Amino acid sequence: MQRRALIQAGALLTASAVAGTVQANEKAEPVAAVLNLPGMGLPVITDGRVRNYVFIVLKLHLGAGHTVEAVRAKEAYLRDALVRAGHRTPFVLPNTWVALDTAALSASLIRSASTLIGRGAVTRVEVVSQTPRRRTGMQGV
């Protein structure tokens, strides 16, 4: 008899803990939407020559009122704009061929997103990873 009471008490405690967690989650602030852009290769161009490619993974933080689905529909256009900007004015750092200038890259992508999707669509661009094709630095500097 006591065994049944113990099992029922355990079940009631578990149910009340789950209900408390659900209520706490409902009161929490809404989380800003995030869209991941996986694997994109951008060139490192110096002196008119392609010296390397750096493959990047980006995380786009979306502004209020913009859904992930709406921005995902324009993902191909955002990629195209970023690759075109990377060829027009490369995102190179002065002393390396194995990394990109993340500030310039972010600014360019935010400008492109405001043109393609709407003002405030992308509030912040986070570069999750940068992987160079060739791991060597600059040659003959």
C-alpha positions as CSV (number, residue, x, y, z in Angstrom):
1,M,0.0,0.0,0.0
2,Q,2.8,2.4,0.9
3,R,4.5,1.6,-2.4
4,R,1.5,2.8,-4.4
5,A,1.4,6.1,-2.4
6,L,5.1,6.6,-3.0
7,I,4.7,6.0,-6.8
8,Q,1.7,8.4,-6.9
9,A,3.6,11.1,-5.0
10,G,6.5,10.8,-7.4
11,A,4.2,11.1,-10.4
12,L,2.5,14.2,-8.9
13,L,5.9,15.8,-8.1
14,T,7.1,15.2,-11.7
15,A,3.8,16.6,-13.2
16,S,4.0,19.7,-11.0
17,A,7.6,20.3,-11.9
18,V,6.8,20.1,-15.6
19,A,3.9,22.4,-15.3
20,G,6.1,25.0,-13.4
21,T,8.7,24.8,-16.2
22,V,6.0,25.3,-18.9
23,Q,4.6,28.4,-17.0
24,A,8.2,29.8,-16.6
25,N,8.8,29.4,-20.4
26,E,5.6,31.2,-21.3
27,K,6.6,34.2,-19.2
28,A,10.1,34.4,-20.8
29,E,10.9,37.1,-23.3
30,P,10.5,36.0,-27.0
31,V,13.8,35.0,-28.5
32,A,14.9,36.9,-31.6
33,A,14.8,34.8,-34.8
34,V,18.0,33.4,-36.2
35,L,18.8,32.0,-39.6
36,N,21.9,30.0,-40.3
37,L,23.7,30.3,-43.7
38,P,25.9,27.3,-44.1
39,G,29.0,26.9,-46.2
40,M,29.8,29.7,-48.5
41,G,33.2,30.3,-50.2
42,L,34.5,33.8,-50.6
43,P,37.8,34.7,-52.4
44,V,40.8,36.4,-50.9
45,I,42.0,38.7,-53.7
46,T,45.2,40.7,-53.5
47,D,47.1,42.4,-56.4
48,G,44.4,41.3,-58.8
49,R,45.0,37.6,-58.1
50,V,42.9,35.1,-56.2
51,R,45.2,33.9,-53.4
52,N,42.9,31.7,-51.5
53,Y,39.2,30.9,-50.7
54,V,37.8,31.1,-47.2
55,F,34.6,29.1,-46.5
56,I,32.4,30.7,-43.9
57,V,29.3,29.8,-41.9
58,L,27.1,32.7,-41.0
59,K,24.3,33.3,-38.4
60,L,21.9,36.1,-39.3
61,H,20.0,37.7,-36.4
62,L,16.7,38.9,-37.7
63,G,15.0,42.1,-36.7
64,A,11.5,42.4,-35.1
65,G,8.7,41.7,-37.5
66,H,10.8,39.5,-39.8
67,T,10.2,35.8,-39.9
68,V,12.8,33.1,-40.7
69,E,10.6,31.8,-43.5
70,A,10.5,35.2,-45.2
71,V,14.2,35.7,-45.0
72,R,14.9,32.1,-46.1
73,A,13.0,32.7,-49.3
74,K,15.6,35.4,-50.1
75,E,18.6,33.3,-49.0
76,A,19.8,32.7,-52.5
77,Y,19.7,36.5,-53.3
78,L,21.7,37.2,-50.1
79,R,24.3,34.7,-51.0
80,D,24.6,36.1,-54.5
81,A,24.9,39.7,-53.1
82,L,27.6,38.6,-50.7
83,V,29.7,36.7,-53.3
84,R,29.4,39.6,-55.7
85,A,30.6,42.1,-53.0
86,G,33.4,39.7,-52.1
87,H,34.7,39.8,-55.7
88,R,34.1,43.5,-56.2
89,T,35.8,44.7,-53.0
90,P,37.3,41.6,-51.3
91,F,37.0,41.3,-47.5
92,V,40.7,40.8,-47.0
93,L,42.8,41.5,-43.9
94,P,46.1,43.3,-44.5
95,N,48.5,40.5,-43.3
96,T,46.8,37.2,-44.0
97,W,45.3,35.2,-46.7
98,V,43.6,32.7,-44.4
99,A,40.9,34.9,-42.8
100,L,38.3,37.5,-43.9
101,D,37.4,40.9,-42.4
102,T,34.3,40.1,-40.5
103,A,33.3,43.7,-39.9
104,A,33.3,44.5,-43.6
105,L,31.5,41.3,-44.4
106,S,28.8,41.9,-41.8
107,A,28.3,45.5,-43.0
108,S,28.0,44.5,-46.6
109,L,25.5,41.7,-45.8
110,I,23.3,44.0,-43.7
111,R,23.2,46.6,-46.5
112,S,22.3,43.9,-49.0
113,A,19.6,42.5,-46.7
114,S,18.0,46.0,-46.2
115,T,17.8,46.4,-50.0
116,L,16.6,42.9,-50.8
117,I,14.3,42.2,-47.8
118,G,13.6,45.4,-46.1
119,R,15.1,47.8,-43.6
120,G,15.9,46.1,-40.3
121,A,15.5,42.6,-41.6
122,V,19.0,41.6,-40.5
123,T,20.2,43.3,-37.3
124,R,23.5,41.5,-36.8
125,V,25.6,39.0,-38.7
126,E,27.7,36.5,-36.7
127,V,30.5,34.7,-38.4
128,V,30.4,31.2,-36.8
129,S,33.4,29.8,-38.6
130,Q,36.1,30.6,-41.2
131,T,37.9,27.7,-42.9
132,P,40.6,28.6,-45.4
133,R,41.2,26.3,-48.4
134,R,44.9,26.7,-48.1
135,R,46.2,27.0,-44.6
136,T,49.3,29.0,-45.4
137,G,49.6,32.7,-44.8
138,M,51.0,35.3,-47.1
139,Q,53.8,34.4,-49.4
140,G,56.7,36.7,-50.2
141,V,55.7,39.8,-48.2
